[in-house]
Amino acid sequence: MKYGIIQPTYALTNNSGVMVQCKMWAEGLRKLGHEVLLINFWDKNEWKSFDAIIVVSFSLGLRILIKDLFKNNANLVMAPIIDPSIPAWRYKFYCKWWGNQKYLGLTSRFHDLWLSKDWFKLWLVRSEEERHYTNYCLERSQKIIKKVPLHFRIPPIEEMPLKENFCFHASRLASTNKNVPRLIEAAKKYGFNLKLAGYLHGVLEKNWLETLIGDAENIEYVGEVSEKELWNLYKHAKVFALPSLQEGVGMVALEAAAYGCEIVLTNYGAPKEYYGGRAILVNPMNVDEIGEAIMTAMNRGYAQPELMYYMNENYSEKACCQLLDKYIQEAISLK
């Protein structure tokens, strides 16, 4: 099979969550013996040569892109990447009504998704929450919605690594949804060692983080780390914290769990679906809940090494990409 993957949104770095998911799927499908192209619109693309084209995420102008793509290849698959921070009824309003393209020429990225929805044969979601939003907000039948969990992208390990007493967090640190200020406040209040990794955009964000950390000696910003440095931090951290205000899946927490970290996780949204009760859930608005959960995981443990084995069994690259391949082939075989 020959697959094409399109990422229609912009990104300032090549390690944004959506970009990483595209690359993970491409690599996983290649290992199953398929040809996969990460589509670059600067190149000449033979659209009819693809057995299926997977569109990952959505953006303004999608209705035009998909309408024209459909003329050249009808085997279109959508992975919308819905990370909702609003109720489903409001999300549906944005999709269905937040724009009047036909009569007034008004639209939005949500409305463009709505206007292009009928051209997709298959919808790929990462969680039951995302399934609900796709089914209800976009009025897509459950028959064409398939759940493909995100897999971790790191080499699996079989034995628990030697752990050190620190909590680790990696993300786009200045993004509001990552809730870094409350995590730092919890570290200051409860005294646990905290290491932060991630890209900061320019001097303003660097100054923002330095101000938050202040003179706290138990908090360290380790910078934007390489892949191997990230793996090493996963291996050594006793706890990984992801108390996000909004999160689709939280791939970094999956990877940390696969490398033996205890997981302290937001109780908002879809991420908790992945752990089967093996993560400590917290209200991300409550600094004390975050701090107490991290201290509990640090001092008494919670679900390791069982969680590591659970991750390896359920979220490996091979298992998830075989599912992805199966659903796509089933969808495009239907006339």
Secondary structure, DSSP 4 states (H G I P E B T S, - for coil): -EEEEE--S--SSTTSHHHHHHHHHHHHHHHTT-EEEE--TTS---GGG-SEEEEES--TTHHHHHHHHHHH---EEEE-----SS-HHHHHHHHHHS-BHHHH-B--HHHHHHHHGGG-SEEEESSHHHHHHHHHHS---GGGEEE-PPPP-SPP-SSPPPPEEEEEEES-TT-GGG-HHHHHHHHHHH---EEEE----HHHHHHHHHHHHTT-TTEEEEES--HHHHHHHHHHEEEEEE--SS-S--HHHHHHHHTT-EEEEESSSSGGGGTTT-SEEE-TT-HHHHHHHHHHHHHH--STTHHHHHHHHHS-HHHHHHHHHHHHHHHHH--
